[in-house]
């Protein structure tokens, strides 16, 4: 992200455009599998002004990539928290891209943007969803899951309804910890 901090207004735009209808921005439509993850009820409704927020950003701001182009993705929280970032493809293939082999610690300091991974590439034409999840409690499997063998990232499978249910259950939303989520989608165009 070249030292720039994501503008707080972007969070509001992402949250508003990612509502239940599954539309991101003006033209990006989520698949049913992606919408299941984007629609998870994770954020705290108690005192939202003082609560935990998470902001994901991608550079370039227009969120358009070509197949094979590296994706510059960053994340920031307003309070110290544990963070996880998921990539969900249109067919439901879900990958935990943070924490990862290179950055195994899911703890993130407040107001300190972190570049998520250097080796994420736009793989296939279509829409890729990135879901950003934060919690003040680090006991969810999301924050401790390790990639298998020599892989950089942990593959979670394609059953997004089950994955979403597992995530919400493991975060214990509403049981003492602040939680937050946001998402963004990017368009990957073919050669």
C-alpha positions in Angstrom: 0.0 0.0 0.0 3.0 2.3 -0.2 2.6 3.8 3.2 -0.9 5.2 2.6 -3.6 4.6 5.1 -7.0 3.5 3.9 -9.5 6.3 4.2 -12.1 5.7 6.9 -14.9 6.6 4.4 -13.9 3.6 2.4 -15.0 1.3 5.2 -18.4 2.8 5.2 -18.7 2.5 1.4 -17.6 -1.2 1.5 -20.0 -2.0 4.4 -22.9 -0.3 2.6 -22.2 -1.8 -0.8 -21.7 -5.3 0.6 -25.1 -5.6 2.1 -27.4 -8.6 1.8 -28.1 -8.3 -1.9 -24.5 -9.5 -2.7 -23.6 -6.5 -4.8 -20.1 -4.9 -4.4 -19.6 -1.5 -6.0 -21.6 -0.7 -9.1 -20.9 -3.7 -11.2 -19.4 -6.6 -9.2 -21.8 -9.3 -8.3 -21.1 -12.0 -5.8 -21.9 -15.6 -6.4 -24.3 -17.3 -4.0 -21.3 -19.0 -2.3 -19.5 -15.7 -1.9 -22.6 -13.9 -0.6 -22.9 -16.5 2.2 -19.5 -15.4 3.6 -20.1 -11.7 3.0 -23.4 -11.9 4.8 -22.1 -13.5 8.1 -23.3 -11.7 11.2 -20.0 -11.0 12.9 -19.8 -7.3 13.9 -20.9 -6.1 17.3 -24.0 -4.0 17.4 -23.3 -2.8 20.9 -21.8 0.7 20.8 -20.7 0.6 17.2 -19.0 4.0 17.5 -16.7 2.8 20.2 -16.4 -0.8 19.0 -13.9 -2.7 16.9 -13.6 -1.9 13.2 -11.6 -3.6 10.5 -10.7 -2.1 7.1 -9.4 -4.0 4.2 -7.8 -2.2 1.2 -6.5 -3.1 -2.2 -4.3 -1.1 -4.5 -5.3 0.0 -7.1 -8.4 1.6 -5.7 -10.5 0.6 -8.8 -10.1 -3.1 -7.7 -9.5 -4.3 -11.3 -6.7 -6.8 -12.0 -5.6 -9.0 -14.9 -5.1 -12.8 -14.5 -1.6 -13.4 -13.0 -1.2 -9.8 -11.6 -0.2 -9.6 -8.0 -2.8 -8.3 -5.6 -1.7 -5.7 -3.1 -3.9 -6.3 -0.1 -3.7 -4.6 3.4 -5.7 -4.7 6.6 -6.0 -2.3 9.6 -7.9 -2.4 12.9 -8.8 0.5 15.1 -8.0 -1.5 18.3 -5.5 -4.3 18.9 -7.2 -7.5 17.7 -6.7 -10.9 16.1 -7.2 -10.8 12.4 -8.1 -13.3 9.7 -8.5 -12.7 5.9 -10.3 -15.1 3.6 -10.3 -15.2 -0.2 -13.6 -16.7 -1.6 -13.8 -17.6 -5.3 -17.1 -17.7 -7.2 -17.3 -21.5 -6.9 -16.9 -21.2 -3.1 -13.2 -22.2 -2.9 -12.2 -20.5 0.4 -8.6 -19.9 1.4 -7.4 -18.4 4.7 -4.7 -16.0 3.4 -3.9 -14.4 6.8 -2.5 -15.6 9.0 -0.3 -17.6 6.7 3.1 -19.3 6.5 5.1 -16.1 6.4 2.9 -14.2 8.9 1.8 -16.8 11.5 0.8 -14.4 14.2 -2.8 -13.2 13.8 -2.4 -10.3 16.4 -2.4 -6.9 14.9 -1.7 -3.6 16.7 -4.2 -0.8 16.5 -3.9 1.7 13.6 -1.0 -0.2 12.0 -1.8 -1.2 8.5 -0.4 -4.6 7.5 0.3 -5.8 4.0 -1.3 -9.2 4.1 0.7 -11.3 1.6 3.1 -10.6 -1.2 2.3 -13.8 -3.2 -1.4 -13.5 -3.8 -2.2 -13.4 -7.5 -5.4 -12.8 -9.4 -5.9 -16.4 -10.5 -9.0 -16.7 -12.7 -11.4 -14.2 -14.5 -14.4 -13.2 -12.4 -15.0 -11.7 -8.9 -12.8 -12.6 -6.0 -14.2 -11.7 -2.5 -11.9 -10.9 0.4 -13.5 -11.1 3.9 -11.7 -9.4 6.8 -12.5 -10.6 10.3 -11.3 -9.3 13.6 -11.8 -10.3 17.3 -10.4 -9.1 20.6 -10.3 -12.8 21.6 -7.8 -15.0 19.8 -9.3 -18.5 20.6 -11.1 -19.0 17.2 -9.5 -21.6 14.9 -9.4 -18.8 12.3 -6.4 -17.2 14.1 -4.5 -20.4 14.7 -5.1 -22.5 11.5 -1.8 -23.4 9.8 -1.3 -24.2 6.1 -0.6 -27.8 5.2 2.9 -29.0 4.3 4.6 -26.5 2.0 1.6 -24.4 1.2 1.6 -20.7 1.9 -2.1 -20.5 2.8 -4.7 -22.8 4.5 -7.4 -24.1 2.1 -10.8 -24.3 3.8 -12.8 -26.0 1.1 -15.9 -25.0 -0.9 -18.8 -25.5 1.5 -19.3 -21.8 2.4 -22.5 -22.3 4.4 -20.7 -24.7 6.7 -17.5 -22.5 6.8 -19.6 -19.5 7.7 -21.5 -21.3 10.5 -18.1 -22.6 11.8 -16.6 -19.1 11.8 -19.5 -17.5 13.6 -19.6 -20.3 16.2 -15.8 -20.2 16.8 -15.8 -16.4 17.3 -18.5 -16.8 19.9 -20.1 -13.6 18.6 -21.9 -11.7 21.4 -20.2 -13.6 24.2 -17.7 -11.1 25.6 -15.4 -10.3 22.8 -15.7 -7.5 20.3 -15.8 -8.8 16.7 -15.9 -7.0 13.4 -15.8 -7.8 9.7 -15.7 -6.1 6.3 -15.3 -7.3 2.8 -14.3 -6.1 -0.6 -14.5 -7.7 -4.1 -12.2 -7.2 -7.0 -12.7 -7.9 -10.7 -10.2 -10.2 -12.4 -10.2 -9.9 -16.2 -8.8 -12.4 -18.6 -5.8 -12.0 -20.9 
